[in-house]
Amino acid sequence: MSTLKLIAGAALLAVTTAACATAPAAPAYDPVPPPARRPDAKTQLEYGNPPPPPPPPGRY
């Protein structure tokens, strides 16, 4: 019976050590922000349409 307790204790120790040993890797940092989302219909009704983009330089 003492051998069974020893094996169970060793197994429990091994499982708890393995569970706490390694942390998952942190996700890589992406410095590029996501593209701007278009305003939906509700936002356009509440705030109006966004102003048009400026013309490209050097046209006139």
PDB file of N, CA, C, O and CB in Angstrom:
ATOM      1  N   MET A   1       0.814  -1.186   0.000  1.00  0.00           N
ATOM      2  CA  MET A   1       0.000   0.000   0.000  1.00  0.00           C
ATOM      3  C   MET A   1       0.865   1.260   0.000  1.00  0.00           C
ATOM      4  O   MET A   1       0.497   2.259  -0.619  1.00  0.00           O
ATOM      5  CB  MET A   1      -0.930  -0.008   1.196  1.00  0.00           C
ATOM      6  N   SER A   2       2.009   1.226   0.686  1.00  0.00           N
ATOM      7  CA  SER A   2       2.863   2.409   0.728  1.00  0.00           C
ATOM      8  C   SER A   2       3.479   2.686  -0.644  1.00  0.00           C
ATOM      9  O   SER A   2       3.737   3.841  -0.982  1.00  0.00           O
ATOM     10  CB  SER A   2       3.967   2.233   1.779  1.00  0.00           C
ATOM     11  N   THR A   3       3.718   1.633  -1.438  1.00  0.00           N
ATOM     12  CA  THR A   3       4.247   1.826  -2.785  1.00  0.00           C
ATOM     13  C   THR A   3       3.225   2.555  -3.653  1.00  0.00           C
ATOM     14  O   THR A   3       3.584   3.423  -4.448  1.00  0.00           O
ATOM     15  CB  THR A   3       4.625   0.472  -3.421  1.00  0.00           C
ATOM     16  N   LEU A   4       1.959   2.200  -3.497  1.00  0.00           N
ATOM     17  CA  LEU A   4       0.898   2.850  -4.259  1.00  0.00           C
ATOM     18  C   LEU A   4       0.792   4.331  -3.885  1.00  0.00           C
ATOM     19  O   LEU A   4       0.598   5.178  -4.757  1.00  0.00           O
ATOM     20  CB  LEU A   4      -0.447   2.141  -4.018  1.00  0.00           C
ATOM     21  N   LYS A   5       0.918   4.643  -2.599  1.00  0.00           N
ATOM     22  CA  LYS A   5       0.882   6.037  -2.164  1.00  0.00           C
ATOM     23  C   LYS A   5       2.082   6.804  -2.708  1.00  0.00           C
ATOM     24  O   LYS A   5       1.953   7.963  -3.102  1.00  0.00           O
ATOM     25  CB  LYS A   5       0.850   6.121  -0.632  1.00  0.00           C
ATOM     26  N   LEU A   6       3.241   6.166  -2.730  1.00  0.00           N
ATOM     27  CA  LEU A   6       4.444   6.805  -3.246  1.00  0.00           C
ATOM     28  C   LEU A   6       4.300   7.104  -4.735  1.00  0.00           C
ATOM     29  O   LEU A   6       4.657   8.189  -5.194  1.00  0.00           O
ATOM     30  CB  LEU A   6       5.670   5.918  -2.997  1.00  0.00           C
ATOM     31  N   ILE A   7       3.778   6.140  -5.484  1.00  0.00           N
ATOM     32  CA  ILE A   7       3.585   6.333  -6.927  1.00  0.00           C
ATOM     33  C   ILE A   7       2.542   7.426  -7.180  1.00  0.00           C
ATOM     34  O   ILE A   7       2.725   8.270  -8.057  1.00  0.00           O
ATOM     35  CB  ILE A   7       3.149   5.003  -7.603  1.00  0.00           C
ATOM     36  N   ALA A   8       1.448   7.409  -6.411  1.00  0.00           N
ATOM     37  CA  ALA A   8       0.406   8.423  -6.576  1.00  0.00           C
ATOM     38  C   ALA A   8       0.937   9.813  -6.227  1.00  0.00           C
ATOM     39  O   ALA A   8       0.624  10.787  -6.911  1.00  0.00           O
ATOM     40  CB  ALA A   8      -0.814   8.086  -5.701  1.00  0.00           C
ATOM     41  N   GLY A   9       1.725   9.905  -5.181  1.00  0.00           N
ATOM     42  CA  GLY A   9       2.309  11.196  -4.805  1.00  0.00           C
ATOM     43  C   GLY A   9       3.281  11.701  -5.851  1.00  0.00           C
ATOM     44  O   GLY A   9       3.292  12.889  -6.174  1.00  0.00           O
ATOM     45  N   ALA A  10       4.105  10.795  -6.384  1.00  0.00           N
ATOM     46  CA  ALA A  10       5.051  11.191  -7.427  1.00  0.00           C
ATOM     47  C   ALA A  10       4.317  11.632  -8.690  1.00  0.00           C
ATOM     48  O   ALA A  10       4.717  12.597  -9.342  1.00  0.00           O
ATOM     49  CB  ALA A  10       6.010  10.034  -7.749  1.00  0.00           C
ATOM     50  N   ALA A  11       3.245  10.924  -9.033  1.00  0.00           N
ATOM     51  CA  ALA A  11       2.464  11.293 -10.211  1.00  0.00           C
ATOM     52  C   ALA A  11       1.798  12.655 -10.014  1.00  0.00           C
ATOM     53  O   ALA A  11       1.776  13.478 -10.929  1.00  0.00           O
ATOM     54  CB  ALA A  11       1.402  10.219 -10.510  1.00  0.00           C
ATOM     55  N   LEU A  12       1.261  12.888  -8.829  1.00  0.00           N
ATOM     56  CA  LEU A  12       0.628  14.172  -8.542  1.00  0.00           C
ATOM     57  C   LEU A  12       1.647  15.306  -8.593  1.00  0.00           C
ATOM     58  O   LEU A  12       1.361  16.379  -9.125  1.00  0.00           O
ATOM     59  CB  LEU A  12      -0.055  14.138  -7.170  1.00  0.00           C
ATOM     60  N   LEU A  13       2.815  15.073  -8.051  1.00  0.00           N
ATOM     61  CA  LEU A  13       3.874  16.072  -8.094  1.00  0.00           C
ATOM     62  C   LEU A  13       4.307  16.344  -9.532  1.00  0.00           C
ATOM     63  O   LEU A  13       4.533  17.496  -9.903  1.00  0.00           O
ATOM     64  CB  LEU A  13       5.071  15.614  -7.258  1.00  0.00           C
ATOM     65  N   ALA A  14       4.424  15.301 -10.338  1.00  0.00           N
ATOM     66  CA  ALA A  14       4.830  15.471 -11.733  1.00  0.00           C
ATOM     67  C   ALA A  14       3.784  16.254 -12.523  1.00  0.00           C
ATOM     68  O   ALA A  14       4.126  17.107 -13.343  1.00  0.00           O
ATOM     69  CB  ALA A  14       5.067  14.107 -12.389  1.00  0.00           C
ATOM     70  N   VAL A  15       2.510  15.961 -12.271  1.00  0.00           N
ATOM     71  CA  VAL A  15       1.444  16.661 -12.998  1.00  0.00           C
ATOM     72  C   VAL A  15       1.397  18.136 -12.609  1.00  0.00           C
ATOM     73  O   VAL A  15       1.266  18.999 -13.478  1.00  0.00           O
ATOM     74  CB  VAL A  15       0.081  16.000 -12.725  1.00  0.00           C
ATOM     75  N   THR A  16       1.500  18.432 -11.325  1.00  0.00           N
ATOM     76  CA  THR A  16       1.451  19.833 -10.901  1.00  0.00           C
ATOM     77  C   THR A  16       2.680  20.602 -11.366  1.00  0.00           C
ATOM     78  O   THR A  16       2.578  21.780 -11.710  1.00  0.00           O
ATOM     79  CB  THR A  16       1.329  19.923  -9.382  1.00  0.00           C
ATOM     80  N   THR A  17       3.823  19.960 -11.379  1.00  0.00           N
ATOM     81  CA  THR A  17       5.034  20.621 -11.869  1.00  0.00           C
ATOM     82  C   THR A  17       4.933  20.888 -13.362  1.00  0.00           C
ATOM     83  O   THR A  17       5.320  21.960 -13.828  1.00  0.00           O
ATOM     84  CB  THR A  17       6.274  19.770 -11.568  1.00  0.00           C
ATOM     85  N   ALA A  18       4.419  19.930 -14.111  1.00  0.00           N
ATOM     86  CA  ALA A  18       4.286  20.109 -15.556  1.00  0.00           C
ATOM     87  C   ALA A  18       3.261  21.187 -15.886  1.00  0.00           C
ATOM     88  O   ALA A  18       3.426  21.911 -16.868  1.00  0.00           O
ATOM     89  CB  ALA A  18       3.892  18.791 -16.222  1.00  0.00           C
ATOM     90  N   ALA A  19       2.217  21.304 -15.091  1.00  0.00           N
ATOM     91  CA  ALA A  19       1.185  22.303 -15.360  1.00  0.00           C
ATOM     92  C   ALA A  19       1.700  23.717 -15.115  1.00  0.00           C
ATOM     93  O   ALA A  19       1.266  24.652 -15.787  1.00  0.00           O
ATOM     94  CB  ALA A  19      -0.044  22.039 -14.495  1.00  0.00           C
ATOM     95  N   CYS A  20       2.597  23.887 -14.185  1.00  0.00           N
ATOM     96  CA  CYS A  20       3.087  25.225 -13.844  1.00  0.00           C
ATOM     97  C   CYS A  20       4.446  25.536 -14.460  1.00  0.00           C
ATOM     98  O   CYS A  20       4.942  26.652 -14.301  1.00  0.00           O
ATOM     99  CB  CYS A  20       3.172  25.370 -12.348  1.00  0.00           C
ATOM    100  N   ALA A  21       5.050  24.606 -15.141  1.00  0.00           N
ATOM    101  CA  ALA A  21       6.424  24.784 -15.595  1.00  0.00           C
ATOM    102  C   ALA A  21       6.540  25.788 -16.734  1.00  0.00           C
ATOM    103  O   ALA A  21       7.422  26.646 -16.702  1.00  0.00           O
ATOM    104  CB  ALA A  21       6.995  23.461 -16.030  1.00  0.00           C
ATOM    105  N   THR A  22       5.681  25.705 -17.726  1.00  0.00           N
ATOM    106  CA  THR A  22       5.831  26.569 -18.888  1.00  0.00           C
ATOM    107  C   THR A  22       4.593  27.429 -19.055  1.00  0.00           C
ATOM    108  O   THR A  22       3.463  26.955 -18.941  1.00  0.00           O
ATOM    109  CB  THR A  22       6.088  25.742 -20.155  1.00  0.00           C
ATOM    110  N   ALA A  23       4.827  28.695 -19.327  1.00  0.00           N
ATOM    111  CA  ALA A  23       3.721  29.608 -19.616  1.00  0.00           C
ATOM    112  C   ALA A  23       3.565  29.697 -21.131  1.00  0.00           C
ATOM    113  O   ALA A  23       4.551  29.564 -21.855  1.00  0.00           O
ATOM    114  CB  ALA A  23       3.969  31.028 -18.987  1.00  0.00           C
ATOM    115  N   PRO A  24       2.372  29.913 -21.616  1.00  0.00           N
ATOM    116  CA  PRO A  24       2.205  30.054 -23.063  1.00  0.00           C
ATOM    117  C   PRO A  24       2.932  31.301 -23.563  1.00  0.00           C
ATOM    118  O   PRO A  24       3.048  32.295 -22.847  1.00  0.00           O
ATOM    119  CB  PRO A  24       0.707  30.121 -23.434  1.00  0.00           C
ATOM    120  N   ALA A  25       3.408  31.233 -24.773  1.00  0.00           N
ATOM    121  CA  ALA A  25       4.145  32.351 -25.344  1.00  0.00           C
ATOM    122  C   ALA A  25       3.208  33.530 -25.572  1.00  0.00           C
ATOM    123  O   ALA A  25       2.047  33.357 -25.944  1.00  0.00           O
ATOM    124  CB  ALA A  25       4.826  31.939 -26.663  1.00  0.00           C
ATOM    125  N   ALA A  26       3.727  34.720 -25.343  1.00  0.00           N
ATOM    126  CA  ALA A  26       2.926  35.924 -25.558  1.00  0.00           C
ATOM    127  C   ALA A  26       2.758  36.152 -27.059  1.00  0.00           C
ATOM    128  O   ALA A  26       3.672  35.859 -27.830  1.00  0.00           O
ATOM    129  CB  ALA A  26       3.586  37.163 -24.879  1.00  0.00           C
ATOM    130  N   PRO A  27       1.621  36.664 -27.479  1.00  0.00           N
ATOM    131  CA  PRO A  27       1.439  36.922 -28.908  1.00  0.00           C
ATOM    132  C   PRO A  27       2.391  38.019 -29.377  1.00  0.00           C
ATOM    133  O   PRO A  27       2.744  38.919 -28.616  1.00  0.00           O
ATOM    134  CB  PRO A  27      -0.021  37.317 -29.207  1.00  0.00           C
ATOM    135  N   ALA A  28       2.789  37.931 -30.610  1.00  0.00           N
ATOM    136  CA  ALA A  28       3.714  38.912 -31.167  1.00  0.00           C
ATOM    137  C   ALA A  28       3.024  40.270 -31.267  1.00  0.00           C
ATOM    138  O   ALA A  28       1.836  40.351 -31.581  1.00  0.00           O
ATOM    139  CB  ALA A  28       4.229  38.457 -32.555  1.00  0.00           C
ATOM    140  N   TYR A  29       3.772  41.326 -31.001  1.00  0.00           N
ATOM    141  CA  TYR A  29       3.222  42.677 -31.065  1.00  0.00           C
ATOM    142  C   TYR A  29       3.181  43.130 -32.510  1.00  0.00           C
ATOM    143  O   TYR A  29       4.186  43.065 -33.217  1.00  0.00           O
ATOM    144  CB  TYR A  29       4.054  43.662 -30.207  1.00  0.00           C
ATOM    145  N   ASP A  30       2.022  43.586 -32.948  1.00  0.00           N
ATOM    146  CA  ASP A  30       1.852  44.071 -34.315  1.00  0.00           C
ATOM    147  C   ASP A  30       1.778  45.595 -34.272  1.00  0.00           C
ATOM    148  O   ASP A  30       0.768  46.136 -33.821  1.00  0.00           O
ATOM    149  CB  ASP A  30       0.569  43.458 -34.986  1.00  0.00           C
ATOM    150  N   PRO A  31       2.813  46.309 -34.727  1.00  0.00           N
ATOM    151  CA  PRO A  31       2.806  47.771 -34.617  1.00  0.00           C
ATOM    152  C   PRO A  31       1.876  48.459 -35.611  1.00  0.00           C
ATOM    153  O   PRO A  31       1.613  49.653 -35.467  1.00  0.00           O
ATOM    154  CB  PRO A  31       4.195  48.292 -34.806  1.00  0.00           C
ATOM    155  N   VAL A  32       1.374  47.747 -36.607  1.00  0.00           N
ATOM    156  CA  VAL A  32       0.506  48.361 -37.609  1.00  0.00           C
ATOM    157  C   VAL A  32      -0.933  48.322 -37.103  1.00  0.00           C
ATOM    158  O   VAL A  32      -1.450  47.244 -36.807  1.00  0.00           O
ATOM    159  CB  VAL A  32       0.633  47.634 -38.987  1.00  0.00           C
ATOM    160  N   PRO A  33      -1.588  49.478 -36.998  1.00  0.00           N
ATOM    161  CA  PRO A  33      -2.975  49.461 -36.530  1.00  0.00           C
ATOM    162  C   PRO A  33      -3.902  48.892 -37.600  1.00  0.00           C
ATOM    163  O   PRO A  33      -3.578  48.942 -38.787  1.00  0.00           O
ATOM    164  CB  PRO A  33      -3.427  50.876 -36.138  1.00  0.00           C
ATOM    165  N   PRO A  34      -5.026  48.363 -37.203  1.00  0.00           N
ATOM    166  CA  PRO A  34      -5.962  47.840 -38.199  1.00  0.00           C
ATOM    167  C   PRO A  34      -6.533  48.982 -39.035  1.00  0.00           C
ATOM    168  O   PRO A  34      -6.555  50.124 -38.577  1.00  0.00           O
ATOM    169  CB  PRO A  34      -7.102  47.051 -37.515  1.00  0.00           C
ATOM    170  N   PRO A  35      -6.991  48.698 -40.239  1.00  0.00           N
ATOM    171  CA  PRO A  35      -7.549  49.770 -41.070  1.00  0.00           C
ATOM    172  C   PRO A  35      -8.815  50.346 -40.433  1.00  0.00           C
ATOM    173  O   PRO A  35      -9.528  49.661 -39.700  1.00  0.00           O
ATOM    174  CB  PRO A  35      -7.860  49.248 -42.490  1.00  0.00           C
ATOM    175  N   ALA A  36      -9.071  51.608 -40.729  1.00  0.00           N
ATOM    176  CA  ALA A  36     -10.243  52.274 -40.161  1.00  0.00           C
ATOM    177  C   ALA A  36     -11.514  51.659 -40.735  1.00  0.00           C
ATOM    178  O   ALA A  36     -11.601  51.369 -41.928  1.00  0.00           O
ATOM    179  CB  ALA A  36     -10.202  53.797 -40.441  1.00  0.00           C
ATOM    180  N   ARG A  37     -12.495  51.468 -39.861  1.00  0.00           N
ATOM    181  CA  ARG A  37     -13.759  50.896 -40.308  1.00  0.00           C
ATOM    182  C   ARG A  37     -14.647  51.993 -40.867  1.00  0.00           C
ATOM    183  O   ARG A  37     -14.619  53.131 -40.400  1.00  0.00           O
ATOM    184  CB  ARG A  37     -14.468  50.158 -39.157  1.00  0.00           C
ATOM    185  N   ARG A  38     -15.434  51.636 -41.873  1.00  0.00           N
ATOM    186  CA  ARG A  38     -16.388  52.590 -42.423  1.00  0.00           C
ATOM    187  C   ARG A  38     -17.515  52.787 -41.421  1.00  0.00           C
ATOM    188  O   ARG A  38     -17.919  51.833 -40.756  1.00  0.00           O
ATOM    189  CB  ARG A  38     -16.940  52.107 -43.794  1.00  0.00           C
ATOM    190  N   PRO A  39     -18.030  54.004 -41.301  1.00  0.00           N
ATOM    191  CA  PRO A  39     -19.148  54.215 -40.386  1.00  0.00           C
ATOM    192  C   PRO A  39     -20.399  53.502 -40.887  1.00  0.00           C
ATOM    193  O   PRO A  39     -20.672  53.480 -42.087  1.00  0.00           O
ATOM    194  CB  PRO A  39     -19.426  55.713 -40.213  1.00  0.00           C
ATOM    195  N   ASP A  40     -21.138  52.934 -39.978  1.00  0.00           N
ATOM    196  CA  ASP A  40     -22.361  52.243 -40.372  1.00  0.00           C
ATOM    197  C   ASP A  40     -23.494  53.251 -40.535  1.00  0.00           C
ATOM    198  O   ASP A  40     -23.305  54.448 -40.319  1.00  0.00           O
ATOM    199  CB  ASP A  40     -22.740  51.161 -39.333  1.00  0.00           C
ATOM    200  N   ALA A  41     -24.666  52.763 -40.916  1.00  0.00           N
ATOM    201  CA  ALA A  41     -25.798  53.635 -41.219  1.00  0.00           C
ATOM    202  C   ALA A  41     -26.233  54.428 -39.993  1.00  0.00           C
ATOM    203  O   ALA A  41     -26.572  55.605 -40.114  1.00  0.00           O
ATOM    204  CB  ALA A  41     -26.969  52.815 -41.754  1.00  0.00           C
ATOM    205  N   LYS A  42     -26.232  53.812 -38.822  1.00  0.00           N
ATOM    206  CA  LYS A  42     -26.662  54.515 -37.615  1.00  0.00           C
ATOM    207  C   LYS A  42     -25.714  55.663 -37.301  1.00  0.00           C
ATOM    208  O   LYS A  42     -26.161  56.754 -36.945  1.00  0.00           O
ATOM    209  CB  LYS A  42     -26.739  53.548 -36.423  1.00  0.00           C
ATOM    210  N   THR A  43     -24.423  55.433 -37.427  1.00  0.00           N
ATOM    211  CA  THR A  43     -23.447  56.483 -37.154  1.00  0.00           C
ATOM    212  C   THR A  43     -23.592  57.617 -38.155  1.00  0.00           C
ATOM    213  O   THR A  43     -23.477  58.784 -37.781  1.00  0.00           O
ATOM    214  CB  THR A  43     -22.022  55.919 -37.192  1.00  0.00           C
ATOM    215  N   GLN A  44     -23.842  57.300 -39.415  1.00  0.00           N
ATOM    216  CA  GLN A  44     -24.020  58.340 -40.421  1.00  0.00           C
ATOM    217  C   GLN A  44     -25.271  59.159 -40.139  1.00  0.00           C
ATOM    218  O   GLN A  44     -25.277  60.372 -40.352  1.00  0.00           O
ATOM    219  CB  GLN A  44     -24.095  57.725 -41.818  1.00  0.00           C
ATOM    220  N   LEU A  45     -26.331  58.513 -39.663  1.00  0.00           N
ATOM    221  CA  LEU A  45     -27.542  59.253 -39.333  1.00  0.00           C
ATOM    222  C   LEU A  45     -27.321  60.162 -38.129  1.00  0.00           C
ATOM    223  O   LEU A  45     -27.841  61.278 -38.095  1.00  0.00           O
ATOM    224  CB  LEU A  45     -28.694  58.290 -39.061  1.00  0.00           C
ATOM    225  N   GLU A  46     -26.561  59.702 -37.145  1.00  0.00           N
ATOM    226  CA  GLU A  46     -26.357  60.489 -35.933  1.00  0.00           C
ATOM    227  C   GLU A  46     -25.355  61.625 -36.125  1.00  0.00           C
ATOM    228  O   GLU A  46     -25.568  62.725 -35.615  1.00  0.00           O
ATOM    229  CB  GLU A  46     -25.893  59.591 -34.815  1.00  0.00           C
ATOM    230  N   TYR A  47     -24.279  61.378 -36.844  1.00  0.00           N
ATOM    231  CA  TYR A  47     -23.204  62.355 -36.953  1.00  0.00           C
ATOM    232  C   TYR A  47     -23.057  62.941 -38.349  1.00  0.00           C
ATOM    233  O   TYR A  47     -22.252  63.854 -38.536  1.00  0.00           O
ATOM    234  CB  TYR A  47     -21.915  61.727 -36.544  1.00  0.00           C
ATOM    235  N   GLY A  48     -23.792  62.462 -39.319  1.00  0.00           N
ATOM    236  CA  GLY A  48     -23.643  62.926 -40.690  1.00  0.00           C
ATOM    237  C   GLY A  48     -22.547  62.159 -41.400  1.00  0.00           C
ATOM    238  O   GLY A  48     -21.776  61.426 -40.781  1.00  0.00           O
ATOM    239  N   ASN A  49     -22.492  62.339 -42.698  1.00  0.00           N
ATOM    240  CA  ASN A  49     -21.465  61.656 -43.483  1.00  0.00           C
ATOM    241  C   ASN A  49     -20.105  62.264 -43.184  1.00  0.00           C
ATOM    242  O   ASN A  49     -20.010  63.465 -42.933  1.00  0.00           O
ATOM    243  CB  ASN A  49     -21.776  61.741 -44.994  1.00  0.00           C
ATOM    244  N   PRO A  50     -19.062  61.464 -43.207  1.00  0.00           N
ATOM    245  CA  PRO A  50     -17.729  62.023 -42.975  1.00  0.00           C
ATOM    246  C   PRO A  50     -17.330  62.902 -44.156  1.00  0.00           C
ATOM    247  O   PRO A  50     -17.818  62.690 -45.266  1.00  0.00           O
ATOM    248  CB  PRO A  50     -16.684  60.894 -42.758  1.00  0.00           C
ATOM    249  N   PRO A  51     -16.459  63.879 -43.944  1.00  0.00           N
ATOM    250  CA  PRO A  51     -16.034  64.736 -45.056  1.00  0.00           C
ATOM    251  C   PRO A  51     -15.262  63.928 -46.089  1.00  0.00           C
ATOM    252  O   PRO A  51     -14.614  62.939 -45.747  1.00  0.00           O
ATOM    253  CB  PRO A  51     -15.170  65.905 -44.544  1.00  0.00           C
ATOM    254  N   PRO A  52     -15.327  64.345 -47.356  1.00  0.00           N
ATOM    255  CA  PRO A  52     -14.592  63.601 -48.388  1.00  0.00           C
ATOM    256  C   PRO A  52     -13.088  63.752 -48.170  1.00  0.00           C
ATOM    257  O   PRO A  52     -12.642  64.728 -47.566  1.00  0.00           O
ATOM    258  CB  PRO A  52     -14.984  64.094 -49.808  1.00  0.00           C
ATOM    259  N   PRO A  53     -12.315  62.798 -48.656  1.00  0.00           N
ATOM    260  CA  PRO A  53     -10.859  62.908 -48.490  1.00  0.00           C
ATOM    261  C   PRO A  53     -10.328  64.082 -49.312  1.00  0.00           C
ATOM    262  O   PRO A  53     -10.922  64.440 -50.329  1.00  0.00           O
ATOM    263  CB  PRO A  53     -10.152  61.588 -48.914  1.00  0.00           C
ATOM    264  N   PRO A  54      -9.228  64.678 -48.889  1.00  0.00           N
ATOM    265  CA  PRO A  54      -8.665  65.801 -49.648  1.00  0.00           C
ATOM    266  C   PRO A  54      -8.140  65.324 -50.997  1.00  0.00           C
ATOM    267  O   PRO A  54      -7.755  64.163 -51.138  1.00  0.00           O
ATOM    268  CB  PRO A  54      -7.535  66.488 -48.849  1.00  0.00           C
ATOM    269  N   PRO A  55      -8.122  66.213 -51.989  1.00  0.00           N
ATOM    270  CA  PRO A  55      -7.608  65.802 -53.308  1.00  0.00           C
ATOM    271  C   PRO A  55      -6.110  65.533 -53.223  1.00  0.00           C
ATOM    272  O   PRO A  55      -5.420  66.092 -52.370  1.00  0.00           O
ATOM    273  CB  PRO A  55      -7.899  66.889 -54.380  1.00  0.00           C
ATOM    274  N   PRO A  56      -5.619  64.687 -54.100  1.00  0.00           N
ATOM    275  CA  PRO A  56      -4.172  64.415 -54.083  1.00  0.00           C
ATOM    276  C   PRO A  56      -3.389  65.683 -54.436  1.00  0.00           C
ATOM    277  O   PRO A  56      -3.876  66.508 -55.209  1.00  0.00           O
ATOM    278  CB  PRO A  56      -3.817  63.269 -55.077  1.00  0.00           C
ATOM    279  N   PRO A  57      -2.203  65.846 -53.891  1.00  0.00           N
ATOM    280  CA  PRO A  57      -1.424  67.063 -54.157  1.00  0.00           C
ATOM    281  C   PRO A  57      -0.934  67.106 -55.604  1.00  0.00           C
ATOM    282  O   PRO A  57      -0.667  66.077 -56.225  1.00  0.00           O
ATOM    283  CB  PRO A  57      -0.227  67.149 -53.198  1.00  0.00           C
ATOM    284  N   GLY A  58      -0.826  68.342 -56.121  1.00  0.00           N
ATOM    285  CA  GLY A  58      -0.258  68.526 -57.447  1.00  0.00           C
ATOM    286  C   GLY A  58      -1.241  68.400 -58.590  1.00  0.00           C
ATOM    287  O   GLY A  58      -0.820  68.355 -59.746  1.00  0.00           O
ATOM    288  N   ARG A  59      -2.525  68.341 -58.319  1.00  0.00           N
ATOM    289  CA  ARG A  59      -3.476  68.229 -59.432  1.00  0.00           C
ATOM    290  C   ARG A  59      -3.769  69.576 -60.047  1.00  0.00           C
ATOM    291  O   ARG A  59      -3.934  69.675 -61.263  1.00  0.00           O
ATOM    292  CB  ARG A  59      -4.772  67.589 -58.965  1.00  0.00           C
ATOM    293  N   TYR A  60      -3.837  70.617 -59.235  1.00  0.00           N
ATOM    294  CA  TYR A  60      -4.221  71.934 -59.760  1.00  0.00           C
ATOM    295  C   TYR A  60      -3.133  72.929 -59.493  1.00  0.00           C
ATOM    296  O   TYR A  60      -3.263  74.098 -59.857  1.00  0.00           O
ATOM    297  CB  TYR A  60      -5.537  72.416 -59.143  1.00  0.00           C
TER     298      TYR A  60
END
